[in-house]
Amino acid sequence: MSKYIAYVGKNCVACGACMNICPRQAIQVKNGKKAIVAPSSCVGCGLCEKTCPAGIIEIREREMLHA
């Protein structure tokens, strides 16, 4: 498992750009709601962060999410 993971901020506009670019299909947008990252699939590659038009996706260390 990667040390890094994508974190989607609360202001996600649910456009689906991150979901479409993710090579691991680790991000889902359902019913027009905030994107959700599957921790077991995300490898923290950063493609979603670079693609997000709202700029609210960040790549963080997994441990930081539980602090």
Wavefront OBJ file of the C-alpha trace (Angstrom):
o trace
v 0.000 0.000 0.000
v 1.234 3.453 -0.913
v 2.307 5.957 1.717
v 0.153 8.586 -0.020
v -3.543 8.920 -0.791
v -5.819 11.448 -2.468
v -7.917 13.607 -0.160
v -11.023 15.297 -1.587
v -11.994 18.549 0.138
v -15.538 19.398 1.170
v -16.061 21.840 -1.726
v -15.942 19.117 -4.395
v -18.155 20.046 -7.357
v -18.594 16.388 -8.422
v -17.547 17.074 -12.023
v -16.000 13.611 -12.450
v -12.659 14.778 -13.890
v -10.756 12.942 -11.146
v -12.760 9.776 -11.648
v -12.114 9.813 -15.388
v -8.322 10.312 -15.052
v -7.664 7.811 -12.250
v -5.745 4.803 -13.661
v -6.826 2.634 -10.706
v -10.529 3.582 -10.697
v -10.007 4.598 -7.068
v -12.377 7.579 -7.208
v -16.137 7.461 -7.632
v -18.708 10.230 -8.056
v -22.259 9.021 -7.561
v -25.521 10.925 -7.771
v -23.741 14.249 -8.233
v -22.211 14.114 -4.748
v -18.643 14.660 -3.559
v -16.000 12.357 -5.028
v -15.092 9.422 -2.793
v -11.649 7.796 -2.739
v -11.290 4.044 -2.175
v -8.295 3.828 0.189
v -7.478 0.273 -0.848
v -7.166 1.279 -4.516
v -5.586 4.752 -4.380
v -1.800 4.813 -4.817
v -1.409 8.592 -4.444
v -0.138 9.123 -8.001
v -1.433 12.718 -8.095
v -3.201 12.655 -11.456
v -6.505 13.576 -9.817
v -4.904 16.468 -7.943
v -3.503 17.884 -11.184
v -6.794 17.389 -13.038
v -9.252 18.799 -10.480
v -10.659 22.060 -11.914
v -11.757 23.193 -8.445
v -8.277 22.562 -6.999
v -9.613 20.814 -3.916
v -7.895 17.435 -4.208
v -4.633 17.035 -2.294
v -2.204 14.155 -2.056
v -1.479 13.524 1.619
v 0.324 10.992 3.712
v -2.094 8.327 4.868
v -1.094 8.829 8.499
v -1.993 12.547 8.332
v -5.611 11.651 7.640
v -5.932 9.928 11.014
v -4.134 12.564 13.084
l 1 2 3 4 5 6 7 8 9 10 11 12 13 14 15 16 17 18 19 20 21 22 23 24 25 26 27 28 29 30 31 32 33 34 35 36 37 38 39 40 41 42 43 44 45 46 47 48 49 50 51 52 53 54 55 56 57 58 59 60 61 62 63 64 65 66 67
